[in-house]
Amino acid sequence: MKGKKMDIKALAQKYNDFLITQRRWFHQHPEVSEKEFETSKRIKEELDKLGVAWRPCGLETGVLATIKGAHPGKTILLRGDIDALTVQEETGYEFASCNPGVMHACGHDCHISMLLTAAAMLNEIKDELHGTVVLAFQPAEEVATGAKSMIEQGCLDGVDAAFGMHVWSDFEGGKVAVRTGAAMASGDRFDIEVIGKGGHGAAPHQCVDAAVISAAIVQNLQTGVSREINPVDTAVITVGTINAGTRWNVVAGSATLTGTTRCFNRDVRDYFPTFIERVATQTAHAMRGDAKVTYTKLVPPTINDAALADMVRGSAKKVMGQDCLYDYPVTMGGEDFAYYQEKVPGVMVMLGIRSEACDAVYPQHSGHYKVDESALIKGALLHTQVAYDFLNGK
């Protein structure tokens, strides 16, 4: 870097212990979506200690911090989600969750600590920055309400680009995956209420069997992927639950089905609600019953901006080495970071945290989920470098 060169090694050495301390505190004190009150309080306290300005933003627990550079310029948003999962922890950590049945089993404790550490680093070098960094400590990613709320409350006002990072257990610590275009799928939910007519199991001709209708709906829904969606467009329709019946010798008079859809194409996403409505109702009518469908859009597909992705790859090589990039395939998992990308160019990357040496080999959402803590400082440095390069045109 030119001018008053940012010293990456010095920043890493100075703030690594701070990052680990923060990560372990947040890991020990997980809170579920939309209830991250102590988490939010701790974030605000740490920002105050750093001398970084913040304001409430997003539901009741979101925090939006701002670091203004010494020179005018563009604005970039860095995002870290802060909520935990209803998972019983089984890691054996000394700093394991003190909240029974709640665990940071998806690495959001890492996201908070990396972003706080980036705040410390960026605040230290703000005299070098040509523009503004906004840091979004976002609640409720797991229920897809946090990003929308932060946007509604102005987190993207004046913002030119957004950058997000997710720790990932599928590849080794210190590597980073930066995809161009589709990175993660949309994730929506549907609920189907099947209405039949109950009766004695010995007289099905006097009934309208909601269980049989449900089975037919499940099978017919698969024709959407196999026969109606273009084969080059990846798509998933999954029925996750079926509840019908009360007794072994009674024909079910009603049933409920719940499921999810996934895709990368926004047109396919718009197709799903009408398709599911048509299949569910017409299948039920053909079998003398009825069906009501509720379709809930949760998160759009995560589509990474090409130019910004190229810049991020360059930033990653500066702080993590020339061989840091990992070619990770698209995933059908969803991320509400996609809502930011609908408003401004954005990139979501995956940071590897897998390591057999520290037993960090379990998948996201596992009660045994662990991370390679030595990789986290690289995540904080990447946040910092991306902001620096975007604002300073490097």
C-alpha positions as CSV (number, residue, x, y, z in Angstrom):
1,M,0.0,0.0,0.0
2,K,1.1,3.5,-0.7
3,G,1.5,6.4,1.7
4,K,1.1,5.7,5.4
5,K,1.2,1.9,4.9
6,M,-1.1,-0.2,7.0
7,D,1.0,-2.8,8.8
8,I,-1.0,-6.0,8.7
9,K,1.3,-8.1,10.8
10,A,1.4,-5.5,13.5
11,L,-2.4,-5.2,13.6
12,A,-2.7,-9.0,13.8
13,Q,-0.3,-9.3,16.6
14,K,-1.9,-6.4,18.5
15,Y,-5.5,-7.5,18.3
16,N,-5.4,-11.4,18.2
17,D,-5.8,-11.8,22.0
18,F,-8.6,-9.2,22.0
19,L,-10.4,-11.2,19.3
20,I,-10.1,-14.5,21.1
21,T,-11.3,-13.0,24.4
22,Q,-14.4,-11.6,22.7
23,R,-15.1,-14.8,20.8
24,R,-15.1,-16.9,23.9
25,W,-17.3,-14.4,25.8
26,F,-19.9,-14.4,23.1
27,H,-19.7,-18.2,22.7
28,Q,-20.4,-18.6,26.4
29,H,-23.3,-16.2,26.3
30,P,-25.4,-17.2,23.2
31,E,-28.9,-15.7,22.7
32,V,-31.6,-16.7,20.2
33,S,-32.8,-14.6,17.3
34,E,-34.5,-11.3,18.2
35,K,-33.5,-11.8,21.9
36,E,-29.8,-10.9,21.7
37,F,-30.0,-8.3,24.5
38,E,-26.9,-9.1,26.5
39,T,-25.0,-9.7,23.2
40,S,-26.0,-6.2,22.0
41,K,-25.1,-4.7,25.4
42,R,-21.6,-6.2,25.2
43,I,-21.1,-5.0,21.6
44,K,-22.0,-1.4,22.6
45,E,-19.7,-1.5,25.6
46,E,-16.8,-2.7,23.5
47,L,-17.4,-0.1,20.9
48,D,-17.5,2.6,23.6
49,K,-14.1,1.4,24.9
50,L,-12.8,1.7,21.3
51,G,-14.2,5.2,20.9
52,V,-16.3,4.1,17.9
53,A,-19.7,5.8,17.4
54,W,-22.8,3.6,17.2
55,R,-26.6,3.7,17.2
56,P,-29.3,1.2,17.6
57,C,-30.5,-0.2,14.3
58,G,-32.5,-3.4,13.5
59,L,-35.2,-4.8,15.7
60,E,-34.4,-4.2,19.4
61,T,-30.8,-5.6,19.4
62,G,-29.0,-4.5,16.2
63,V,-26.1,-2.1,16.4
64,L,-24.8,0.1,13.6
65,A,-21.3,1.5,14.2
66,T,-19.6,4.2,12.0
67,I,-16.0,5.0,11.5
68,K,-15.4,8.1,9.4
69,G,-12.0,8.4,7.6
70,A,-10.0,11.5,7.6
71,H,-10.7,12.0,3.9
72,P,-14.0,12.2,2.0
73,G,-15.1,9.3,-0.2
74,K,-17.4,6.3,-0.6
75,T,-19.0,4.2,2.1
76,I,-18.8,0.5,2.7
77,L,-20.9,-1.7,5.1
78,L,-19.3,-4.6,6.9
79,R,-21.8,-7.1,8.3
80,G,-21.6,-9.6,11.1
81,D,-24.6,-11.5,12.4
82,I,-25.0,-12.0,16.2
83,D,-27.7,-14.6,17.0
84,A,-27.4,-18.2,18.2
85,L,-29.3,-21.4,17.7
86,T,-31.5,-23.7,19.9
87,V,-28.9,-26.4,20.0
88,Q,-27.5,-28.1,23.1
89,E,-23.8,-27.7,23.3
90,E,-21.6,-30.8,23.5
91,T,-18.1,-29.4,22.8
92,G,-16.6,-29.7,26.2
93,Y,-15.2,-26.2,26.0
94,E,-14.3,-24.5,29.2
95,F,-16.2,-21.6,27.8
96,A,-19.2,-23.6,26.6
97,S,-22.6,-22.1,26.6
98,C,-24.0,-21.1,30.0
99,N,-27.5,-20.9,28.5
100,P,-29.0,-24.5,28.3
101,G,-30.3,-25.5,24.9
102,V,-28.8,-22.4,23.2
103,M,-25.4,-22.5,21.4
104,H,-23.4,-20.5,18.8
105,A,-23.4,-23.6,16.6
106,C,-23.1,-21.6,13.3
107,G,-20.1,-19.4,14.2
108,H,-21.9,-16.1,14.8
109,D,-19.7,-15.7,17.9
110,C,-16.8,-15.6,15.5
111,H,-18.6,-13.1,13.2
112,I,-19.2,-10.7,16.1
113,S,-15.6,-10.9,17.4
114,M,-14.0,-10.5,13.9
115,L,-16.2,-7.5,13.2
116,L,-15.4,-5.9,16.6
117,T,-11.7,-6.5,16.0
118,A,-12.0,-5.0,12.5
119,A,-13.6,-2.0,14.2
120,A,-10.6,-1.6,16.4
121,M,-8.2,-1.9,13.5
122,L,-10.1,0.5,11.2
123,N,-10.5,3.0,14.0
124,E,-6.7,2.9,14.5
125,I,-6.0,3.6,10.8
126,K,-8.9,6.0,10.1
127,D,-6.6,8.8,9.2
128,E,-5.7,6.8,6.2
129,L,-9.2,6.1,5.0
130,H,-10.9,8.0,2.1
131,G,-14.5,7.5,3.1
132,T,-16.6,5.8,5.8
133,V,-17.0,2.3,7.2
134,V,-20.3,1.2,8.6
135,L,-20.3,-1.9,10.7
136,A,-23.6,-3.7,11.0
137,F,-23.9,-6.1,14.0
138,Q,-27.1,-7.7,12.7
139,P,-29.6,-9.7,14.8
140,A,-31.9,-12.5,13.7
141,E,-30.1,-13.9,10.7
142,E,-31.3,-17.4,11.6
143,V,-35.0,-16.3,11.2
144,A,-34.3,-13.9,8.3
145,T,-35.7,-10.8,10.0
146,G,-32.6,-9.0,10.9
147,A,-31.3,-7.7,7.6
148,K,-34.7,-6.4,6.5
149,S,-35.1,-4.5,9.8
150,M,-31.7,-2.9,9.6
151,I,-32.3,-1.8,6.0
152,E,-35.7,-0.4,7.0
153,Q,-34.0,1.6,9.8
154,G,-31.5,3.1,7.4
155,C,-28.3,1.0,7.6
156,L,-27.8,1.3,3.9
157,D,-28.4,5.1,3.6
158,G,-25.5,6.5,1.6
159,V,-23.8,3.0,1.4
160,D,-22.0,2.1,-1.9
161,A,-21.2,-1.6,-1.2
162,A,-21.6,-4.3,1.4
163,F,-19.3,-7.1,2.5
164,G,-20.1,-10.1,4.6
165,M,-18.3,-13.2,5.8
166,H,-19.3,-16.5,7.2
167,V,-17.0,-19.0,8.9
168,W,-17.4,-22.4,7.3
169,S,-16.5,-25.9,8.5
170,D,-16.1,-27.6,5.2
171,F,-12.6,-26.4,4.4
172,E,-9.4,-25.7,6.3
173,G,-8.7,-22.7,8.5
174,G,-7.1,-19.7,6.8
175,K,-8.6,-20.4,3.3
176,V,-11.4,-18.2,1.9
177,A,-13.9,-18.8,-0.8
178,V,-15.0,-15.9,-2.9
179,R,-17.5,-16.7,-5.6
180,T,-18.7,-14.5,-8.5
181,G,-22.5,-14.6,-9.1
182,A,-24.6,-17.1,-7.2
183,A,-23.1,-18.1,-3.9
184,M,-26.1,-19.2,-1.8
185,A,-29.6,-20.1,-2.6
186,S,-32.9,-18.5,-1.7
187,G,-34.7,-20.1,1.2
188,D,-38.5,-19.8,1.5
189,R,-41.1,-21.7,3.4
190,F,-44.5,-23.1,2.5
191,D,-47.4,-24.5,4.6
192,I,-50.2,-26.6,3.2
193,E,-53.4,-27.3,5.1
194,V,-55.2,-30.3,3.6
195,I,-58.9,-30.5,4.2
196,G,-60.7,-33.9,4.0
197,K,-63.4,-35.7,5.8
198,G,-62.6,-38.1,8.7
199,G,-64.4,-41.4,9.5
200,H,-63.9,-45.0,10.3
201,G,-60.9,-46.8,8.9
202,A,-63.2,-49.6,7.8
203,A,-65.3,-47.3,5.7
204,P,-62.9,-45.2,3.6
205,H,-65.6,-44.7,0.9
206,Q,-67.5,-42.6,3.3
207,C,-64.5,-40.3,4.0
208,V,-62.0,-38.0,2.2
209,D,-58.6,-39.2,3.3
210,A,-56.3,-36.3,4.0
211,A,-53.3,-38.6,4.5
212,V,-53.7,-40.0,1.0
213,I,-54.2,-36.5,-0.5
214,S,-51.0,-35.4,1.3
215,A,-49.0,-38.2,-0.1
216,A,-50.2,-37.3,-3.6
217,I,-49.3,-33.6,-3.1
218,V,-45.8,-34.5,-2.0
219,Q,-45.3,-36.7,-5.1
220,N,-46.8,-34.2,-7.5
221,L,-44.7,-31.3,-6.2
222,Q,-41.6,-33.0,-7.5
223,T,-42.8,-32.5,-11.0
224,G,-42.1,-28.8,-10.6
225,V,-38.3,-29.5,-10.5
226,S,-38.3,-32.4,-12.9
227,R,-40.8,-31.2,-15.6
228,E,-41.6,-27.5,-15.3
229,I,-38.3,-25.7,-14.3
230,N,-35.5,-25.5,-16.9
231,P,-33.1,-28.3,-16.1
232,V,-30.1,-25.8,-16.2
233,D,-31.7,-24.0,-13.2
234,T,-30.9,-25.7,-9.9
235,A,-34.0,-26.0,-7.7
236,V,-35.2,-27.8,-4.7
237,I,-38.7,-28.4,-3.3
238,T,-38.6,-30.3,0.0
239,V,-41.6,-31.3,2.2
240,G,-40.1,-31.5,5.7
241,T,-43.1,-32.4,7.8
242,I,-46.4,-34.2,7.3
243,N,-48.9,-34.4,10.2
244,A,-52.1,-36.3,9.7
245,G,-54.4,-38.5,11.7
246,T,-55.2,-39.2,15.4
247,R,-55.6,-43.0,15.6
248,W,-54.7,-46.2,13.7
249,N,-58.3,-47.0,12.7
250,V,-59.5,-43.5,11.9
251,V,-59.3,-41.9,8.4
252,A,-57.5,-38.6,8.7
253,G,-59.9,-35.7,8.1
254,S,-57.1,-33.1,7.9
255,A,-53.4,-32.8,7.5
256,T,-50.6,-30.2,7.5
257,L,-47.5,-30.1,5.4
258,T,-44.5,-27.8,5.7
259,G,-41.6,-27.4,3.4
260,T,-38.9,-25.3,1.8
261,T,-37.9,-24.2,-1.7
262,R,-34.4,-23.3,-2.8
263,C,-33.0,-21.8,-6.0
264,F,-30.5,-19.4,-7.4
265,N,-32.7,-17.9,-10.2
266,R,-35.0,-15.0,-9.1
267,D,-37.6,-16.0,-11.8
268,V,-37.7,-19.5,-10.5
269,R,-38.2,-18.2,-7.0
270,D,-41.2,-16.2,-8.2
271,Y,-42.6,-19.3,-9.9
272,F,-42.7,-21.4,-6.8
273,P,-45.7,-19.9,-5.0
274,T,-48.1,-20.2,-7.9
275,F,-46.9,-23.7,-8.7
276,I,-47.3,-25.0,-5.2
277,E,-50.8,-23.4,-4.9
278,R,-51.8,-25.0,-8.2
279,V,-50.5,-28.5,-7.4
280,A,-51.8,-28.6,-3.8
281,T,-55.3,-27.3,-4.6
282,Q,-55.9,-29.3,-7.8
283,T,-54.5,-32.5,-6.4
284,A,-56.8,-32.1,-3.4
285,H,-59.8,-31.3,-5.6
286,A,-59.2,-34.3,-7.8
287,M,-59.5,-36.5,-4.6
288,R,-62.6,-34.7,-3.3
289,G,-60.8,-32.6,-0.8
290,D,-59.4,-29.1,-0.6
291,A,-56.1,-27.4,0.3
292,K,-54.9,-24.0,1.4
293,V,-51.4,-22.8,0.8
294,T,-49.4,-20.2,2.7
295,Y,-46.1,-19.2,1.0
296,T,-43.6,-17.2,3.0
297,K,-40.6,-15.6,1.3
298,L,-37.6,-15.6,3.7
299,V,-34.4,-14.9,1.9
300,P,-33.5,-14.2,-1.7
301,P,-30.5,-15.9,-3.4
302,T,-27.1,-14.5,-2.5
303,I,-25.6,-13.1,-5.7
304,N,-22.1,-11.7,-5.5
305,D,-21.2,-8.7,-7.5
306,A,-18.5,-9.6,-10.1
307,A,-16.3,-6.4,-9.8
308,L,-16.5,-6.4,-6.0
309,A,-15.6,-10.1,-5.8
310,D,-12.5,-9.5,-7.9
311,M,-11.4,-6.7,-5.5
312,V,-12.1,-9.0,-2.5
313,R,-9.9,-11.7,-4.0
314,G,-7.1,-9.2,-4.2
315,S,-7.6,-8.1,-0.7
316,A,-7.6,-11.7,0.6
317,K,-4.2,-12.4,-1.0
318,K,-2.7,-9.3,0.7
319,V,-3.6,-10.5,4.2
320,M,-3.8,-14.3,3.8
321,G,-1.2,-15.1,1.1
322,Q,-1.3,-15.9,-2.6
323,D,-2.6,-19.4,-2.1
324,C,-5.5,-18.5,0.2
325,L,-8.4,-18.8,-2.3
326,Y,-10.5,-21.9,-2.0
327,D,-12.8,-23.1,-4.9
328,Y,-15.9,-23.9,-2.9
329,P,-19.1,-24.8,-4.8
330,V,-22.4,-22.9,-4.4
331,T,-24.5,-24.1,-1.5
332,M,-28.3,-24.5,-1.2
333,G,-28.2,-22.8,2.2
334,G,-29.6,-19.4,2.5
335,E,-28.4,-16.0,4.0
336,D,-30.3,-12.9,4.7
337,F,-27.2,-10.9,3.6
338,A,-28.9,-11.2,0.2
339,Y,-31.3,-8.4,1.2
340,Y,-28.3,-6.0,1.3
341,Q,-27.3,-7.2,-2.2
342,E,-30.7,-6.3,-3.5
343,K,-30.0,-2.7,-2.7
344,V,-26.2,-2.3,-3.3
345,P,-23.4,-4.3,-4.8
346,G,-22.3,-6.9,-2.2
347,V,-20.1,-9.9,-1.7
348,M,-20.5,-12.7,0.9
349,V,-17.4,-14.9,1.4
350,M,-16.7,-18.1,3.3
351,L,-13.8,-18.3,5.7
352,G,-12.5,-21.8,6.4
353,I,-12.2,-22.8,10.1
354,R,-11.7,-26.6,9.8
355,S,-8.8,-28.2,11.6
356,E,-8.4,-31.8,12.8
357,A,-5.7,-30.6,15.2
358,C,-8.3,-28.8,17.4
359,D,-11.3,-31.1,16.6
360,A,-12.9,-28.5,14.4
361,V,-14.4,-31.1,12.1
362,Y,-18.1,-30.9,12.8
363,P,-20.7,-29.3,10.5
364,Q,-22.6,-26.1,11.1
365,H,-25.5,-26.5,13.6
366,S,-23.9,-29.5,15.3
367,G,-23.8,-29.5,19.1
368,H,-20.1,-30.5,18.7
369,Y,-19.3,-27.5,16.4
370,K,-15.9,-26.1,17.0
371,V,-13.6,-23.6,15.1
372,D,-9.9,-23.1,14.5
373,E,-9.5,-19.9,16.4
374,S,-6.2,-19.2,14.7
375,A,-8.1,-18.5,11.5
376,L,-10.3,-15.8,13.0
377,I,-7.7,-13.0,13.0
378,K,-7.4,-13.5,9.2
379,G,-11.2,-12.8,9.0
380,A,-10.8,-9.6,11.0
381,L,-7.9,-8.6,8.8
382,L,-9.9,-9.4,5.6
383,H,-12.7,-7.1,6.8
384,T,-10.2,-4.4,7.4
385,Q,-8.4,-4.9,4.1
386,V,-11.6,-5.0,2.1
387,A,-12.8,-1.7,3.6
388,Y,-9.3,-0.1,3.1
389,D,-9.1,-1.2,-0.6
390,F,-12.7,-0.2,-1.4
391,L,-12.3,3.2,0.1
392,N,-8.8,3.9,-1.1
393,G,-9.2,2.5,-4.5
394,K,-6.4,-0.1,-4.2
